[in-house]
């Protein structure tokens, strides 16, 4: 299956369960892999026949910056739902990380994969 990917999309939003995490935005790193069929887009050279990664990037970033979710799990599920709003997305893998959230770790987060339906 073909893949469209968005790597290291940075958002700044409120996320976390601790009081101090709810006070000011923090970095949120998002990676998305969209599984689709790109044969028609490869032949036509027309973005209308593909999954528009710019559209998904903008929606995912805007959501991460405004959702104020408690957990990265919930935010990752939201972003999968955003992916499925686009026609042609058969499966999506979403990784959401909070850089520097844990001392001595570069990042912590979750990765989920869901199929349409």
Phi and psi in radians as a Rosetta constraint file:
Dihedral C 1 N 2 CA 2 C 2 CIRCULARHARMONIC -1.311 0.35
Dihedral N 2 CA 2 C 2 N 3 CIRCULARHARMONIC 2.759 0.35
Dihedral C 2 N 3 CA 3 C 3 CIRCULARHARMONIC -2.344 0.35
Dihedral N 3 CA 3 C 3 N 4 CIRCULARHARMONIC 2.452 0.35
Dihedral C 3 N 4 CA 4 C 4 CIRCULARHARMONIC -2.002 0.35
Dihedral N 4 CA 4 C 4 N 5 CIRCULARHARMONIC 2.289 0.35
Dihedral C 4 N 5 CA 5 C 5 CIRCULARHARMONIC -2.231 0.35
Dihedral N 5 CA 5 C 5 N 6 CIRCULARHARMONIC 2.624 0.35
Dihedral C 5 N 6 CA 6 C 6 CIRCULARHARMONIC -2.160 0.35
Dihedral N 6 CA 6 C 6 N 7 CIRCULARHARMONIC 2.064 0.35
Dihedral C 6 N 7 CA 7 C 7 CIRCULARHARMONIC -1.964 0.35
Dihedral N 7 CA 7 C 7 N 8 CIRCULARHARMONIC 2.241 0.35
Dihedral C 7 N 8 CA 8 C 8 CIRCULARHARMONIC 0.999 0.35
Dihedral N 8 CA 8 C 8 N 9 CIRCULARHARMONIC 0.845 0.35
Dihedral C 8 N 9 CA 9 C 9 CIRCULARHARMONIC -1.294 0.35
Dihedral N 9 CA 9 C 9 N 10 CIRCULARHARMONIC 2.128 0.35
Dihedral C 9 N 10 CA 10 C 10 CIRCULARHARMONIC -1.731 0.35
Dihedral N 10 CA 10 C 10 N 11 CIRCULARHARMONIC 2.278 0.35
Dihedral C 10 N 11 CA 11 C 11 CIRCULARHARMONIC -2.251 0.35
Dihedral N 11 CA 11 C 11 N 12 CIRCULARHARMONIC 2.793 0.35
Dihedral C 11 N 12 CA 12 C 12 CIRCULARHARMONIC -2.198 0.35
Dihedral N 12 CA 12 C 12 N 13 CIRCULARHARMONIC 2.043 0.35
Dihedral C 12 N 13 CA 13 C 13 CIRCULARHARMONIC -2.689 0.35
Dihedral N 13 CA 13 C 13 N 14 CIRCULARHARMONIC 3.007 0.35
Dihedral C 13 N 14 CA 14 C 14 CIRCULARHARMONIC -1.460 0.35
Dihedral N 14 CA 14 C 14 N 15 CIRCULARHARMONIC 2.116 0.35
Dihedral C 14 N 15 CA 15 C 15 CIRCULARHARMONIC -2.709 0.35
Dihedral N 15 CA 15 C 15 N 16 CIRCULARHARMONIC 2.347 0.35
Dihedral C 15 N 16 CA 16 C 16 CIRCULARHARMONIC 2.416 0.35
Dihedral N 16 CA 16 C 16 N 17 CIRCULARHARMONIC 2.856 0.35
Dihedral C 16 N 17 CA 17 C 17 CIRCULARHARMONIC -1.756 0.35
Dihedral N 17 CA 17 C 17 N 18 CIRCULARHARMONIC -0.284 0.35
Dihedral C 17 N 18 CA 18 C 18 CIRCULARHARMONIC -1.481 0.35
Dihedral N 18 CA 18 C 18 N 19 CIRCULARHARMONIC 2.598 0.35
Dihedral C 18 N 19 CA 19 C 19 CIRCULARHARMONIC -0.958 0.35
Dihedral N 19 CA 19 C 19 N 20 CIRCULARHARMONIC -0.749 0.35
Dihedral C 19 N 20 CA 20 C 20 CIRCULARHARMONIC -1.168 0.35
Dihedral N 20 CA 20 C 20 N 21 CIRCULARHARMONIC -0.442 0.35
Dihedral C 20 N 21 CA 21 C 21 CIRCULARHARMONIC -1.325 0.35
Dihedral N 21 CA 21 C 21 N 22 CIRCULARHARMONIC -0.319 0.35
Dihedral C 21 N 22 CA 22 C 22 CIRCULARHARMONIC -1.586 0.35
Dihedral N 22 CA 22 C 22 N 23 CIRCULARHARMONIC -0.075 0.35
Dihedral C 22 N 23 CA 23 C 23 CIRCULARHARMONIC -1.493 0.35
Dihedral N 23 CA 23 C 23 N 24 CIRCULARHARMONIC -0.671 0.35
Dihedral C 23 N 24 CA 24 C 24 CIRCULARHARMONIC -2.525 0.35
Dihedral N 24 CA 24 C 24 N 25 CIRCULARHARMONIC 2.639 0.35
Dihedral C 24 N 25 CA 25 C 25 CIRCULARHARMONIC -1.059 0.35
Dihedral N 25 CA 25 C 25 N 26 CIRCULARHARMONIC 2.575 0.35
Dihedral C 25 N 26 CA 26 C 26 CIRCULARHARMONIC -2.271 0.35
Dihedral N 26 CA 26 C 26 N 27 CIRCULARHARMONIC 2.873 0.35
Dihedral C 26 N 27 CA 27 C 27 CIRCULARHARMONIC -1.158 0.35
Dihedral N 27 CA 27 C 27 N 28 CIRCULARHARMONIC 2.421 0.35
Dihedral C 27 N 28 CA 28 C 28 CIRCULARHARMONIC -2.282 0.35
Dihedral N 28 CA 28 C 28 N 29 CIRCULARHARMONIC 2.186 0.35
Dihedral C 28 N 29 CA 29 C 29 CIRCULARHARMONIC -1.862 0.35
Dihedral N 29 CA 29 C 29 N 30 CIRCULARHARMONIC 2.243 0.35
Dihedral C 29 N 30 CA 30 C 30 CIRCULARHARMONIC -2.144 0.35
Dihedral N 30 CA 30 C 30 N 31 CIRCULARHARMONIC 2.300 0.35
Dihedral C 30 N 31 CA 31 C 31 CIRCULARHARMONIC -2.184 0.35
Dihedral N 31 CA 31 C 31 N 32 CIRCULARHARMONIC 2.348 0.35
Dihedral C 31 N 32 CA 32 C 32 CIRCULARHARMONIC -2.293 0.35
Dihedral N 32 CA 32 C 32 N 33 CIRCULARHARMONIC 2.330 0.35
Dihedral C 32 N 33 CA 33 C 33 CIRCULARHARMONIC -2.120 0.35
Dihedral N 33 CA 33 C 33 N 34 CIRCULARHARMONIC 2.179 0.35
Dihedral C 33 N 34 CA 34 C 34 CIRCULARHARMONIC -1.923 0.35
Dihedral N 34 CA 34 C 34 N 35 CIRCULARHARMONIC 2.202 0.35
Dihedral C 34 N 35 CA 35 C 35 CIRCULARHARMONIC -1.712 0.35
Dihedral N 35 CA 35 C 35 N 36 CIRCULARHARMONIC 2.232 0.35
Dihedral C 35 N 36 CA 36 C 36 CIRCULARHARMONIC -2.735 0.35
Dihedral N 36 CA 36 C 36 N 37 CIRCULARHARMONIC -3.124 0.35
Dihedral C 36 N 37 CA 37 C 37 CIRCULARHARMONIC -1.912 0.35
Dihedral N 37 CA 37 C 37 N 38 CIRCULARHARMONIC 1.982 0.35
Dihedral C 37 N 38 CA 38 C 38 CIRCULARHARMONIC -1.776 0.35
Dihedral N 38 CA 38 C 38 N 39 CIRCULARHARMONIC 0.173 0.35
Dihedral C 38 N 39 CA 39 C 39 CIRCULARHARMONIC -1.046 0.35
Dihedral N 39 CA 39 C 39 N 40 CIRCULARHARMONIC -0.827 0.35
Dihedral C 39 N 40 CA 40 C 40 CIRCULARHARMONIC -1.107 0.35
Dihedral N 40 CA 40 C 40 N 41 CIRCULARHARMONIC -0.744 0.35
Dihedral C 40 N 41 CA 41 C 41 CIRCULARHARMONIC -1.107 0.35
Dihedral N 41 CA 41 C 41 N 42 CIRCULARHARMONIC -0.644 0.35
Dihedral C 41 N 42 CA 42 C 42 CIRCULARHARMONIC -1.155 0.35
Dihedral N 42 CA 42 C 42 N 43 CIRCULARHARMONIC -0.559 0.35
Dihedral C 42 N 43 CA 43 C 43 CIRCULARHARMONIC -1.446 0.35
Dihedral N 43 CA 43 C 43 N 44 CIRCULARHARMONIC -0.718 0.35
Dihedral C 43 N 44 CA 44 C 44 CIRCULARHARMONIC -1.493 0.35
Dihedral N 44 CA 44 C 44 N 45 CIRCULARHARMONIC -0.403 0.35
Dihedral C 44 N 45 CA 45 C 45 CIRCULARHARMONIC 1.032 0.35
Dihedral N 45 CA 45 C 45 N 46 CIRCULARHARMONIC 0.624 0.35
Dihedral C 45 N 46 CA 46 C 46 CIRCULARHARMONIC -2.168 0.35
Dihedral N 46 CA 46 C 46 N 47 CIRCULARHARMONIC 2.163 0.35
Dihedral C 46 N 47 CA 47 C 47 CIRCULARHARMONIC -1.055 0.35
Dihedral N 47 CA 47 C 47 N 48 CIRCULARHARMONIC -0.431 0.35
Dihedral C 47 N 48 CA 48 C 48 CIRCULARHARMONIC -1.124 0.35
Dihedral N 48 CA 48 C 48 N 49 CIRCULARHARMONIC -0.356 0.35
Dihedral C 48 N 49 CA 49 C 49 CIRCULARHARMONIC -1.665 0.35
Dihedral N 49 CA 49 C 49 N 50 CIRCULARHARMONIC 0.158 0.35
Dihedral C 49 N 50 CA 50 C 50 CIRCULARHARMONIC -2.188 0.35
Dihedral N 50 CA 50 C 50 N 51 CIRCULARHARMONIC -3.109 0.35
Dihedral C 50 N 51 CA 51 C 51 CIRCULARHARMONIC -1.684 0.35
Dihedral N 51 CA 51 C 51 N 52 CIRCULARHARMONIC 2.154 0.35
Dihedral C 51 N 52 CA 52 C 52 CIRCULARHARMONIC -1.430 0.35
Dihedral N 52 CA 52 C 52 N 53 CIRCULARHARMONIC 1.819 0.35
Dihedral C 52 N 53 CA 53 C 53 CIRCULARHARMONIC -1.163 0.35
Dihedral N 53 CA 53 C 53 N 54 CIRCULARHARMONIC -0.466 0.35
Dihedral C 53 N 54 CA 54 C 54 CIRCULARHARMONIC -1.158 0.35
Dihedral N 54 CA 54 C 54 N 55 CIRCULARHARMONIC -0.754 0.35
Dihedral C 54 N 55 CA 55 C 55 CIRCULARHARMONIC -1.060 0.35
Dihedral N 55 CA 55 C 55 N 56 CIRCULARHARMONIC -0.828 0.35
Dihedral C 55 N 56 CA 56 C 56 CIRCULARHARMONIC -1.142 0.35
Dihedral N 56 CA 56 C 56 N 57 CIRCULARHARMONIC -0.730 0.35
Dihedral C 56 N 57 CA 57 C 57 CIRCULARHARMONIC -1.015 0.35
Dihedral N 57 CA 57 C 57 N 58 CIRCULARHARMONIC -0.839 0.35
Dihedral C 57 N 58 CA 58 C 58 CIRCULARHARMONIC -1.097 0.35
Dihedral N 58 CA 58 C 58 N 59 CIRCULARHARMONIC -0.751 0.35
Dihedral C 58 N 59 CA 59 C 59 CIRCULARHARMONIC -1.158 0.35
Dihedral N 59 CA 59 C 59 N 60 CIRCULARHARMONIC -0.757 0.35
Dihedral C 59 N 60 CA 60 C 60 CIRCULARHARMONIC -1.124 0.35
Dihedral N 60 CA 60 C 60 N 61 CIRCULARHARMONIC -0.780 0.35
Dihedral C 60 N 61 CA 61 C 61 CIRCULARHARMONIC -1.125 0.35
Dihedral N 61 CA 61 C 61 N 62 CIRCULARHARMONIC -0.811 0.35
Dihedral C 61 N 62 CA 62 C 62 CIRCULARHARMONIC -1.066 0.35
Dihedral N 62 CA 62 C 62 N 63 CIRCULARHARMONIC -0.717 0.35
Dihedral C 62 N 63 CA 63 C 63 CIRCULARHARMONIC -1.152 0.35
Dihedral N 63 CA 63 C 63 N 64 CIRCULARHARMONIC -0.795 0.35
Dihedral C 63 N 64 CA 64 C 64 CIRCULARHARMONIC -1.057 0.35
Dihedral N 64 CA 64 C 64 N 65 CIRCULARHARMONIC -0.569 0.35
Dihedral C 64 N 65 CA 65 C 65 CIRCULARHARMONIC -1.431 0.35
Dihedral N 65 CA 65 C 65 N 66 CIRCULARHARMONIC -0.224 0.35
Dihedral C 65 N 66 CA 66 C 66 CIRCULARHARMONIC -2.130 0.35
Dihedral N 66 CA 66 C 66 N 67 CIRCULARHARMONIC -0.280 0.35
Dihedral C 66 N 67 CA 67 C 67 CIRCULARHARMONIC -1.215 0.35
Dihedral N 67 CA 67 C 67 N 68 CIRCULARHARMONIC -0.559 0.35
Dihedral C 67 N 68 CA 68 C 68 CIRCULARHARMONIC 0.917 0.35
Dihedral N 68 CA 68 C 68 N 69 CIRCULARHARMONIC 0.848 0.35
Dihedral C 68 N 69 CA 69 C 69 CIRCULARHARMONIC -1.288 0.35
Dihedral N 69 CA 69 C 69 N 70 CIRCULARHARMONIC 2.704 0.35
Dihedral C 69 N 70 CA 70 C 70 CIRCULARHARMONIC -1.408 0.35
Dihedral N 70 CA 70 C 70 N 71 CIRCULARHARMONIC -0.633 0.35
Dihedral C 70 N 71 CA 71 C 71 CIRCULARHARMONIC -2.157 0.35
Dihedral N 71 CA 71 C 71 N 72 CIRCULARHARMONIC 2.658 0.35
Dihedral C 71 N 72 CA 72 C 72 CIRCULARHARMONIC -1.189 0.35
Dihedral N 72 CA 72 C 72 N 73 CIRCULARHARMONIC -0.485 0.35
Dihedral C 72 N 73 CA 73 C 73 CIRCULARHARMONIC -1.055 0.35
Dihedral N 73 CA 73 C 73 N 74 CIRCULARHARMONIC -0.810 0.35
Dihedral C 73 N 74 CA 74 C 74 CIRCULARHARMONIC -1.154 0.35
Dihedral N 74 CA 74 C 74 N 75 CIRCULARHARMONIC -0.714 0.35
Dihedral C 74 N 75 CA 75 C 75 CIRCULARHARMONIC -1.137 0.35
Dihedral N 75 CA 75 C 75 N 76 CIRCULARHARMONIC -0.712 0.35
Dihedral C 75 N 76 CA 76 C 76 CIRCULARHARMONIC -1.079 0.35
Dihedral N 76 CA 76 C 76 N 77 CIRCULARHARMONIC -0.733 0.35
Dihedral C 76 N 77 CA 77 C 77 CIRCULARHARMONIC -1.104 0.35
Dihedral N 77 CA 77 C 77 N 78 CIRCULARHARMONIC -0.700 0.35
Dihedral C 77 N 78 CA 78 C 78 CIRCULARHARMONIC -1.043 0.35
Dihedral N 78 CA 78 C 78 N 79 CIRCULARHARMONIC -0.757 0.35
Dihedral C 78 N 79 CA 79 C 79 CIRCULARHARMONIC -1.216 0.35
Dihedral N 79 CA 79 C 79 N 80 CIRCULARHARMONIC -0.625 0.35
Dihedral C 79 N 80 CA 80 C 80 CIRCULARHARMONIC -1.032 0.35
Dihedral N 80 CA 80 C 80 N 81 CIRCULARHARMONIC -0.769 0.35
Dihedral C 80 N 81 CA 81 C 81 CIRCULARHARMONIC -1.049 0.35
Dihedral N 81 CA 81 C 81 N 82 CIRCULARHARMONIC -0.675 0.35
Dihedral C 81 N 82 CA 82 C 82 CIRCULARHARMONIC -1.085 0.35
Dihedral N 82 CA 82 C 82 N 83 CIRCULARHARMONIC -0.734 0.35
Dihedral C 82 N 83 CA 83 C 83 CIRCULARHARMONIC -1.039 0.35
Dihedral N 83 CA 83 C 83 N 84 CIRCULARHARMONIC -0.743 0.35
Dihedral C 83 N 84 CA 84 C 84 CIRCULARHARMONIC -1.279 0.35
Dihedral N 84 CA 84 C 84 N 85 CIRCULARHARMONIC -0.140 0.35
Dihedral C 84 N 85 CA 85 C 85 CIRCULARHARMONIC -1.230 0.35
Dihedral N 85 CA 85 C 85 N 86 CIRCULARHARMONIC -0.355 0.35
Dihedral C 85 N 86 CA 86 C 86 CIRCULARHARMONIC -1.582 0.35
Dihedral N 86 CA 86 C 86 N 87 CIRCULARHARMONIC 2.333 0.35
Dihedral C 86 N 87 CA 87 C 87 CIRCULARHARMONIC -1.126 0.35
Dihedral N 87 CA 87 C 87 N 88 CIRCULARHARMONIC 2.464 0.35
Dihedral C 87 N 88 CA 88 C 88 CIRCULARHARMONIC 1.643 0.35
Dihedral N 88 CA 88 C 88 N 89 CIRCULARHARMONIC -0.164 0.35
Dihedral C 88 N 89 CA 89 C 89 CIRCULARHARMONIC -1.399 0.35
Dihedral N 89 CA 89 C 89 N 90 CIRCULARHARMONIC 2.054 0.35
Dihedral C 89 N 90 CA 90 C 90 CIRCULARHARMONIC -1.664 0.35
Dihedral N 90 CA 90 C 90 N 91 CIRCULARHARMONIC -0.583 0.35
Dihedral C 90 N 91 CA 91 C 91 CIRCULARHARMONIC -2.684 0.35
Dihedral N 91 CA 91 C 91 N 92 CIRCULARHARMONIC 2.664 0.35
Dihedral C 91 N 92 CA 92 C 92 CIRCULARHARMONIC -2.441 0.35
Dihedral N 92 CA 92 C 92 N 93 CIRCULARHARMONIC 2.465 0.35
Dihedral C 92 N 93 CA 93 C 93 CIRCULARHARMONIC -2.067 0.35
Dihedral N 93 CA 93 C 93 N 94 CIRCULARHARMONIC 2.190 0.35
Dihedral C 93 N 94 CA 94 C 94 CIRCULARHARMONIC -2.222 0.35
Dihedral N 94 CA 94 C 94 N 95 CIRCULARHARMONIC 2.273 0.35
Dihedral C 94 N 95 CA 95 C 95 CIRCULARHARMONIC -2.062 0.35
Dihedral N 95 CA 95 C 95 N 96 CIRCULARHARMONIC 2.207 0.35
Dihedral C 95 N 96 CA 96 C 96 CIRCULARHARMONIC -2.087 0.35
Dihedral N 96 CA 96 C 96 N 97 CIRCULARHARMONIC 2.224 0.35
Dihedral C 96 N 97 CA 97 C 97 CIRCULARHARMONIC -2.222 0.35
Dihedral N 97 CA 97 C 97 N 98 CIRCULARHARMONIC 2.648 0.35
Dihedral C 97 N 98 CA 98 C 98 CIRCULARHARMONIC -2.001 0.35
Dihedral N 98 CA 98 C 98 N 99 CIRCULARHARMONIC 1.702 0.35
Dihedral C 98 N 99 CA 99 C 99 CIRCULARHARMONIC -1.057 0.35
Dihedral N 99 CA 99 C 99 N 100 CIRCULARHARMONIC 2.462 0.35
Dihedral C 99 N 100 CA 100 C 100 CIRCULARHARMONIC 1.064 0.35
Dihedral N 100 CA 100 C 100 N 101 CIRCULARHARMONIC 0.406 0.35
Dihedral C 100 N 101 CA 101 C 101 CIRCULARHARMONIC -1.349 0.35
Dihedral N 101 CA 101 C 101 N 102 CIRCULARHARMONIC -0.450 0.35
Dihedral C 101 N 102 CA 102 C 102 CIRCULARHARMONIC -2.150 0.35
Dihedral N 102 CA 102 C 102 N 103 CIRCULARHARMONIC 2.314 0.35
Dihedral C 102 N 103 CA 103 C 103 CIRCULARHARMONIC -1.007 0.35
Dihedral N 103 CA 103 C 103 N 104 CIRCULARHARMONIC 2.370 0.35
Dihedral C 103 N 104 CA 104 C 104 CIRCULARHARMONIC 1.278 0.35
Dihedral N 104 CA 104 C 104 N 105 CIRCULARHARMONIC 0.152 0.35
Dihedral C 104 N 105 CA 105 C 105 CIRCULARHARMONIC -2.131 0.35
Dihedral N 105 CA 105 C 105 N 106 CIRCULARHARMONIC 2.381 0.35
Dihedral C 105 N 106 CA 106 C 106 CIRCULARHARMONIC -1.141 0.35
Dihedral N 106 CA 106 C 106 N 107 CIRCULARHARMONIC -0.614 0.35
Dihedral C 106 N 107 CA 107 C 107 CIRCULARHARMONIC -2.854 0.35
Dihedral N 107 CA 107 C 107 N 108 CIRCULARHARMONIC 2.731 0.35
Dihedral C 107 N 108 CA 108 C 108 CIRCULARHARMONIC -2.363 0.35
Dihedral N 108 CA 108 C 108 N 109 CIRCULARHARMONIC 2.700 0.35
Dihedral C 108 N 109 CA 109 C 109 CIRCULARHARMONIC 3.046 0.35
Dihedral N 109 CA 109 C 109 N 110 CIRCULARHARMONIC -2.875 0.35
Dihedral C 109 N 110 CA 110 C 110 CIRCULARHARMONIC -2.361 0.35
Dihedral N 110 CA 110 C 110 N 111 CIRCULARHARMONIC 2.734 0.35
Dihedral C 110 N 111 CA 111 C 111 CIRCULARHARMONIC -2.312 0.35
Dihedral N 111 CA 111 C 111 N 112 CIRCULARHARMONIC 2.233 0.35
Dihedral C 111 N 112 CA 112 C 112 CIRCULARHARMONIC -2.198 0.35
Dihedral N 112 CA 112 C 112 N 113 CIRCULARHARMONIC 2.693 0.35
Dihedral C 112 N 113 CA 113 C 113 CIRCULARHARMONIC -2.367 0.35
Dihedral N 113 CA 113 C 113 N 114 CIRCULARHARMONIC 2.264 0.35
Dihedral C 113 N 114 CA 114 C 114 CIRCULARHARMONIC -2.351 0.35
Dihedral N 114 CA 114 C 114 N 115 CIRCULARHARMONIC 2.559 0.35
Dihedral C 114 N 115 CA 115 C 115 CIRCULARHARMONIC -1.827 0.35
Dihedral N 115 CA 115 C 115 N 116 CIRCULARHARMONIC 2.631 0.35
Dihedral C 115 N 116 CA 116 C 116 CIRCULARHARMONIC -1.063 0.35
Dihedral N 116 CA 116 C 116 N 117 CIRCULARHARMONIC 2.404 0.35
